[in-house]
Amino acid sequence: MSDIESNKAVVRKFFEYIGRGDVDALMDLYSESFTAWIAGSLPFSGVQPRAAIPDKVRGVRSIFPHGLTYTVRSMTAEQDRVSVEAELYGVHVSGKIYHNHLHWLFFVREGKIQAFHEYFDTMHANDVLCSTPAPGFNTSANAQ
């Protein structure tokens, strides 16, 4: 399997694991120096270090009691980068529908995700995720 195909396989695993909320499997995909950069000026935007990820994933899962559905629409890879267009759907604890269109740019080396950049409709995310307080989910930038 080529490096490009291997990198795409790693990213497919990312969506499988995050879709079912398997934090341990997800963390195994990340390098020790992993960072996530999240678009916008939301409380959870900016650079997130690897150590913050488990609580972030669990927090997001806690506000979507019926889970989240990730649907990959396209995936393109070149060198160490994998670009993914996807949709995310879930029903927030407030009853609001969260249906966002996202783009991730993953950086994969030696079978591990080194980093990703996540782009999405931040206004919709703010409306659903930040405007309605939810138990177990702290949207403050320093929450871990």
N, C-alpha and C positions, 0 to 999 in steps of 0.2 A: 504494500500500500504506500502511495506517495505521501510525502509530508503534508501536502495540501489536503488529501483525503483523510489522513490521520487527524489533522487539525479540525476538520469538519466533524469527524466522529466525536471528538472531545466536546465540541460545542453542542452536538445533538444530545450527548449525555447531560450537559448542563441543563438543557430544557426538560429532559426527562426528570432529573433530580429536583429541580426547582418546582416543576409542576406538581410533584407529589410531596413537596416539602421535606425532602430527605436531606437535612442539613449536613449530616456526617458524610454522605456520599458527595455532596456538593463541595464541601471543604477539601475532600481528597483530590478534587479536580484543580484546585488552586495551588499555585506555587507559594513558597513561604513568604515571598515579597509581594504577593498579590495586592492590587488596589483596584477599586471601582471608582470611576468618575461618573457622577449623575448630573445631568443637565439642569439648568435653571437656578432659581433663587429660593427654592423651597427649603424648609428646615432640614431636610435630609439630602439636599443637593451638595455637590462638591466631591472631594476625594474621601473615600471610605477605606480605611485600612482593613486588612484581612481579619484582624482580631474583632472588628465590629460586625462582621457579616452574620455570624450565627444568631445574634440577638435581633439584627435587622430582619432576617428572613423569618424568624419566629414571630416577631412583632407584626409583620405584614400578614402572615398566616392567621394570626389571632383576630384580625379585623375582617377576614373573609372566611366565616365559619363553614361555608360550603366549598371552599377552595377557590383556586384560580385556574383558568384554562389559558395556556400559552399555545398559540397557533403560529407556527413558522410559515411565512408566506414566500420567502426567498432566502437563499443562502449562497454567498459568493466568497471564494477564497483566493488569496494570492500571497505567496511567501508566508509570513507568520501571522497574517491577518485573516479573520473570518468576519464577514459582514452579514448581518441578519436583519431582515424586516419581519416583524411579527405583530400579532394582535394579542392583547391581554384582556380577559373578560372575567368578571367576578361580581358578586353581590356583597356590598359592604354591610357591616353590622347595622348601619343606619337605614338600610334598605335601598340606598342609592346604587345604581348600576355603574360599575367601572368598566368601561370599554375603551381602551386606549390603543393607539397604533405606535409602535416603537421601532427604534433602530438601535442595534447593538453593534459595536465594533470590538471584536475580541482580538487579543494578542496571545497567541499560543506558541509555546516553545517546549520542545522535549516532552510532549504529552501533557503539559500543564498550562492552565490559563494564567498568564502573567498579569493581565489587566483587562478591563473592558471599559468602554465608554457607552453610556446609555442615554439616548435621546428620545423624547416623547412629548406629548401635549401637556405641558406643565400647568396650564390653566385648568384643564379637566382634572388633572391629578390634585391640584390644590382644592378644587371644588369638592371632590369626593374624599380624598385622604386627609386633608388638613382642616377643612372647615367644620367637620363633625367629629367631636372628640370620641374616641373609642377606647374602651378598657384594654389595657395591655399593649397599646401602641403609643409610644412617645415620639412625636415628630420633631422634637428639639434637635438641633444640629449636634449637640454634644451627647445625646443619648446613645448608649451602647448597650 
